[in-house]
Amino acid sequence: MSQQIPLTWFLYFAAASFSIGLMGVLMRRNAIGVLMAIEIMLNAANVNFVAFWRYGPTPASEGPISGVMMALFVVTVAAAEVAVGVGLILLCYRRWRAADVDELDTLSG
Amino acid sequence: MAAGFSLQDFILFSPVILLTGWGLLTLILDLTVLSRLSDTDRNRALGLWTIAGLVSSVVLCQFLAFEYVGNVSGQDTLIFFDTLNGGVLYTQFAALVLLFAILVTCLSMVWNFTSHWGEYYALLTWSAVSMIVLIASEDLITLFLSLETMTICLYLLTAMEKSKKRSAEAGLKYFVYGSVSSALFLFGLSLVYGQTGSTGIDMIGQILSGAERPGLSGNVAGGVAVLMIMVGFGFKVSAVPFHQWAPDAYEGAPAPVAAWLASGSKLASLVAMVKVMGGALGTWSATTSPTSPGWVGLLALISAATMTYGNFAALGQTNLKRLLAYSSIAHAGYMLVGVIAVGISTRREEAAAALFFYLVIYGLTTIAGFALASWLDRDRGTEDVDDLNGLGRRHPYVGVAVCVLMLSMIGIPPTAGFFGKLYMFMEALNVGGQDKVTMIGLVALGLFNSVVSAFYYVRILKAIFLRESDRKPLQNMGPEVSLPLAVGAGLALFFGFQPASLLEDMEVVSRSGLRFAERPIASEERGVVRTILPARTENPEAAPAAEAPKP
């Protein structure tokens, strides 16, 4: 029962969504879009953690649960990061009337 | 102490707990008692309040170091389910981070760059807390959590300067780069977890060195993990090619925050990097055979690029903060040589001690450099190198202090910067085996770069001593600027004459606080003593689960 879906499927899924997130970060111009792409990347890593925990060498019900703990903490971190990120984007929007990352070019050199 | 936790763990971590509460009290004070005061008065009151909290935390820390830590070492120092280090490493570096924080708080009181002083000082306190926890981390969970807490506080601190547009931009840029890098870092950690089934740093090191085929050869997932973890740390310590945020963030941030970014955050990230790369992934470090590359080669490339780029880009800078930013990138390059030495040297503890020596001196001198920038910011609102013109005539003592600082940053005796470079490069040259040539090349490049760096550091001295000022004179700097400047220059000179005292202290720290797994030896057949995971009884993570009620 527990082995119906192989581990590799989860890993392919996580790698695929991580790549989608990374492409989003690189190609999106809107800062909110970048923020969303970062969230996808964090969640891809979370899928990895939970999958590795579930299919790990120690039985999931009694072994160390650090993989799941990590995933839970990452969810918290991601929430904090979004709060701060949206705050910063709003701050920039007020100054430039735009939320595009390529408009921010005062600092360079 | 066995796995699990006791009251003593809380006592050992009381300086950190105290500071966390102190930050909350800062917010409450700002909103209640001090709400009617002017911005200047609130800045002064809350700054002194924060300094009081930091000082009491240092005192508590040193008291605990004598009372509890004493001479315990090794496994005994781990607390809170083996996730944190409660030994000399923690107490010494906590005191150091807090000293940096005190100096940065002094600088924050120099001028009014924001009106949100309660939030500012609370975030400063909490970022100091998370730096201490990051240094003490012995588990990937606490490591990632404290790393993120630290950077999230720093994103906000960077964007704190209200009067300048560039501050918000710097904050957003730092945020975007930083959070992408931490996502990459986390994915790397997940792959390491998948390979080892553990998140304990020491445990990962043991499992990897006990594997059937130690080393990275043929291990694609391991290679990807190393790459991603290196990207994560590369961003945090601003190594080329992940450095783009650093000059913008340092220039845009208020000068005290830039000082904090360059000293505290770099110190904490590099200690964590030594632990993860040297401790957990140390097995994957060396080039053991042509078919088994380690992470050393990659890190050597990054290090060479970092110091060269940092120094050459700094040559053309006119803004003092931006110049210091590039100088901090260059110093990160030198320090990565130290990290590599820790990874492959046979004298790993000594190599780590030399790196820590360099970090301490670098942190102190760079804070003092940003003290100069804060002073310019307060009186002129700009911080160009030209603003320093004629400073030596008007303020000879400042001139002497800056002279000491610049000599230390270049690495000229009798300043501590010289001994920092000397110890670190000597440890790098002690490396034997296949990577010896790489290390010799890196040290040679490092020395060449030190010569290049002299050009822009001396430009600051030239402005101070040889040029006439054409701008309005600076006012007296006051104790908030002079204290960090004096502490930085004084300690750079003191440890220049007494380098052994600091080095011995750092050796004690690295001997008792860092645990390195055995490294594979190329020719030796290690046999299949351990399979993939060690026996359950050896697993410190298994203990908490055993305490859980059984049906």
Interface residues (C-beta under 8 A of the other chain):
Chain A: L11 A14 F18 G21 L22 V25 A31 V34 I38 M41 L42 A44 A45 N46 N48 F49 A51 F52 G56 P57 T58 E62 G63 P64 I65 S66 G67 M69 M70 F73 V74 V77 A80 E81 V84 G85 G87 L88 I89 L91 C92 R95 V101 L104 T106 L107 S108 G109
Chain B: D139 L140 I141 F144 L145 E148 I152 Y155 L156 A159 K165 R166 A168 E169 A170 G171 L172 K173 F175 V176 S179 V180 A183 L184 L186 F187 L189 S190 L191 Y193 G194 G197 S198 T199 G200 P247 D248 E251 G252 G316 Q317 R322 I532 L533 R536 N539 E541 A542 P544 A545
